[in-house]
Amino acid sequence: MLPNLFRLLTFSHAIAAAISGSPQAENEQEPLRIAETDTAASGISVRLFAHLERLSRLVDIAYCVGTTGLTRPFECASRCKDFPTLNLVETWNTGVLMSDSCGYVAVDHGAHQRSSADTGAQYQRGAIIVAFRGTYSITNTVVDLSTVPQECDNCTVHMGFLASWKVARDSVLPALKPLVSRYPDYPIHLVGHSLGGAVAALAALEMKVVLGWDNVIVTTFGEPRVGNAGFVGYMDAVFDLKNTNTDAEHYDYRRLTHVDDPVPLLPLSEWGFRSHAGEIFISKSELSPAPEDISPCVGDADPRCSAGSEGEPLDLDTDDSDDDSWPLEHRSWGFPTRLKLWQLLFAHRDYFWRLGLCVPGGDPIDWGRERYPNITESETDEL
């Protein structure tokens, strides 16, 4: 990754010149269990926080594929022991020369039985998980500005992201289709970090629009911009991302961003790329965040969130937030975030944990760090 980082650091000088005149004690946690708790005084609820934190560990496990390994039933060098109810179904790893697509499919049958309120019948709570790993060559991928038209009004998407999904789908869909038929009540959780977030976005669209799967829930961390304004409008419509009556806990698409992370602001808006709605913003720069450090955003380009960083134009055609209630200190960050390319090694990976290294305890920055508090699971609610 370092040679690519140096390449993009050099490239960033050209970007800066081009835009200089622009406005600028360890407890085991079971997976996918949501606690019955009060909403935090500010930010998101503890319940949603716990859910997103678990998903961050699930997407971190994707970095084991192609490195130290992920094997059945669900074993790896990193955080697999946190998820004793998961069973691995499939992994794929295409390598750098084939779009660097990598990840796994797993099924969680759940640890507890529930009774249907309508019929009284017993059934097992579970979920299907598809995790898309980030790429070690994210800089190469972002610098590639090739786009390709899609079948919606004036839609174009990034060619590199689309190529990664096209390669991954040959492994993902054959593994998923039997699971969807066998477990029709299980939601399909797509999770992705970095490039994996962009791939998850394209995968989710195919699953919902083409395959007609309605129970798709997407959570991405550090997702780059996938396409233009036409694509963003289409994504917002498919996932109803601009419905302001929907509570963040019930979003079907959660796009986690982090202060100082440049990737959610790349490729640049000057090149026609836009961010879609569904953003949930982590405003605390260092690990570890708390529920009050994380807030839902409004629209495609909320100035209270990543779009409000220095150097990012706020007059985008996708900006539909006029809320000035966000504290100024969360909007004025000095040097433009989208040019903080050294943050590819820090802010871009700091989503609850330092993601991206499959060794015992995860990244060394996490060694000795206690788990987030264990939260009593709810028998009645699940996000």
N, C-alpha and C positions, 0 to 999 in steps of 0.2 A: 504493500500500500504506500510506503514512503516515497518510492520513485514517482508514483502517480501524484502524490501530494505535492512534491516539488514541482512537477510539471504544471499543476493547476495554480500553485502559488505564483509561478512565472506568468501564467496566463492571466492571473488576476490583475496584474499591472495594466494589461491591455483593457480589461474590463473597467478598471478605475478611470482610465483615461477616457474611455468611451462614454461613461456616465457622469463625469465630473460636473457637467452642467445640468444634471437632472435633479429634481426635488428628491430630495432624499428620505441472653440464654436461649438457645436455638430450639424452636418448636416446629414440628412438622406441620405443614399446611397442605390440605387436600385441594385439588384443583377446582377452579370454577365454582366455588362456593361463596355465596354472598351473605354477609352478616346482617343481622337485624339491629341497626344502630341509628343514632340520631345524626342529622345533617350537621356537618361542621359549621362553626360560626361564620366562616367565609370559605370560599372555594367550593370544592365538591364534597359530597358526603363520604364518610369513612367507608361506607358500603361500596360505593363506586371506586374509591381509592384502592381498597383491598382487591377488587376484581381486576383493575388495570395493572396493579403490581404483579398479580399472579400471571397475567398474560405477558408481561414483560419477561418473566422467567421462562415462559413457554417459548417465546420467540428467541430468547438467548440460547436455548437448547439447540436451535437450528444451526448454530455455528459449530456444533459437534459433528454435523454431517460433513464428510470430506476432510475432517481433521482427526481428532482422537476417536471419533466414531459414536454412533447411536445404534443400539442393538435391541432386539426383543428380549423381554416383553416391553420394557422402556428403561434402558440403562445407558448411562453415559458418565463421563468424568465430571460433569458439572452439576446441574440442578435437578437431574431426573428423579432423585430420591424424594424430592418435594412432592412428587405426583404419583403416589402408589397405585392409583386407580386407572392410569393410562396404559393402553396397549398400542404399541407401534404397529402400523399397517404397512407403510411404504416410506422409503427415502429416495431422493434423487439428487444427483450432483453432476452437472453437465460440464463443469470446468470453465476456466477463464476463456478458452478459445470458443466455447459454445454458449456465450451470453452469461456465463457465470451464474447460472440458475441453480439454486440449492435449497433443500428443505425437507419436510417430512409430513406425513399424514398419520394421525393417531386417533383413537377413539377412547373416550372416557365413559365408562358405563356407570359411574357414580358409586358411592359407597352406601347409599341409603334408598330404601323403597319409599314411594309416595303414593297417596290415594287420590284418585281423580275425584274432584268435587262433583262432577256430573254423574258418574257411574259407580263410584266407590271402588272401581277396579284398581288393583295394585300395579304400579309400573315403576321402572327404574329411571331415575333422572340421569341424563347423560349428555354428551356433546361429541361432535366430530371436530377435530382440530386440524387445520392446515396451516403450517408455519413456513414462511418464506424468509430465508436468510438474506442479510445484507451482502453486498459485494465487496471484495477487497480492492476492486478497481472502480469505486464509485466516481472518482474524479474523471477517469476516461469516459465513463458512461454519461456523466452530466455534460462534459464538453462536447460530446457528439450531439449536434443540434438537428439531425435528420428527423423529419416528421413524416407521417403518413396519414392521408384522409381516412375517416371512419364513416360508418353509415348513420350519421345523425347530422343535424343542420350545422354546416360549417365546422365540423369537428376535425381536429388533427391531434395525434398523440405522438409522443417521443418514440422514435423508431427503436432505440436501444431497449426501452422498457417493454415495448410490444414484442420484440424478439425474445426477451427473457421469458415472457409468459407463453409464447408459442412453443418454446422448447419445453418448459415445465409442464404444460397442459398434457403432453403425451404420457406423463407419469401420473399427474394429479387426477385427471378426470377418470381414467380407468380404475383407479383405486377408490375414488369417491362414489361413483355411481352405484356399486353394490352396497356400500354403506348407507347411502341415502334410501335405497329400496328396503334394506333390512331394518333400519332405524329411522322411520319417517318422522318421528317426534323429536329427534335429536337436532338441536340447532347446529349449524355449520359455522364454526368460528374461524375466520381467516385472520391470521396475525402476520405482520411483516415489519421488518426494520430496514430503514434506508432504501436501497433498491428493492428489497423485499416488500416494502410498503407500496411502491408503485406497481409491482407485479400483483400484489393482493388486490389493488384497486381494479386492475384490468380483469383479473380472475373473477372478482365479485360481479362485475358487470355481465360477463358471459354467463355466470351461473344464474343470475336473476333474470336477465333479459332473454337469453337464448334458451337456457335449460328450464327456466320457469321455477327455480327453487326460491321460495319466499322466505325461508328461515335462515338467511345468510346474515351474519353479523361480522363486521370488519373492524379491526383495531390495528392501527399502524403507528409506528414510532419513527419520527424523523423522515417522513415520506416526502420525496421531492415532488416538484410539479410535473404532472403527467402529460398535460396537453394544454390547448388554448382555451379561450373563453367559451367557445362552442362546446368543447368537451366538458368543461366545468359545469356549464348549464345543464348538460345532459346528466352528468353524475349527480348534481344536486336534485334533479327531478326524480331520477330513479330511486334514490335513497331518501327522498323527502327531507333534504338537509336544511332547508330554509323554513321549516315549520317551527316558528318560535314558540308554539304551544307545547312542543315536545321537551320533556325534561331530559337533561344530559344522561341520566341513568337509563333512558330508554332509546337512545340513539341506536340506529342500526349500523352507523358508521362513526367511529371515533378516531379522529386524526390527531394523535398526540404530537405536540411540538414543544421545544425547549428553548428558553432564552439563550442567545448566542449560537444556536445551531444554524449554520448557513444553509444546510441542505433543503429544508422546507421552502427556502426562497430561491432555489435554483431548479432548472435553468431560469435566467433572468426574465423579469416581466418585460424589459425592453425588447426581448426576442420573441414576445408573443405568448409566453407561458403564464399560466394563472394557477392559483391555489383554489381548491374547492372548499365548501363549507364542512361543518362537522368538527372543527378544530377544538381541541382542549389543550390549554397552554400551561406549561410548567414555568413559573416565573422565578423560581429559586435557582441560582446558577450552580451551586455546589450540591453534591450528594450529602444527605438524603433529603428528598422532599417530604412534605407533610400535606394532608388534605387541603389545608388553607393556602398552600403554595400553588394550587392547581385550579384553574377556572375554565368553564365553557366559554367559547367565543361566539360572536354573532356574524353570520354571513360568511362571504368568501374572503374578505380582507379586513378583519376587525382591527382598527388601529390600537386597541388595547392589547393585542396579542402579537404574533410574530410579524405581521404586516406593519406594525408600528415601529419597527426598528429603524435606526438611522440608515438613510440611503435607499429605503424602499418607498417608491411613490405611493401616495395615499389617494390619488385621484384616479385609481383604476376603475374601469367600467364594472368591475365585480364588487367594489366596495359599497356596501349598503348598511354600514353601521354609523350612526351619528351619536353614539353614547360616549360622553366625555367623562364618565364617572371613574374610569380607571386611573389610579394614581400616576402622576407624572413620572415618578422614578421607574415605573415599569415600561415607559415608552421612550425614554431618552437614554440610549446606551452608548453614545459616543461614536466610535468607529463602526462603519456599516457592518451589520451582522453578516450579510451575504458575502462579504469579503474576508471574514475571519476564518480563513481556510485551515488554520492550525486547529480550529475547533472540531475538525473532522476526527481528531484523536481524543477529544474531550466532550464538549457539549453535545456533539452528535451521537455519542455513545452513552451519555448519562441519562438514561430513562429508568428511574427507580434504582437501577444497578448500572454498573459499567458493563455494557453489553459487548459481545463479540470475541471472547476468548474462552474456549472450552477446555478449562483445566479445573482441578478441584478447587472449589470456592470461587470460581469465575475469575474475573480480572484480579490481579494482585491488589488493586486499590480496595477491593471488597474483603480481602483476607482479614479475619478478626472482627469484621463488622457483624453485629447481631442481625438476625432476621427481623423483618417488620413484626410488630406484635401479632400474635395469633388471635384471630377474631372468631368468636363463636358463629358457626354457620347457621343460616336460617333454613328451616324446613319448608317455608312457604314462598320465598322470593328468590328469583335468580335473574340476573341481567343478561 
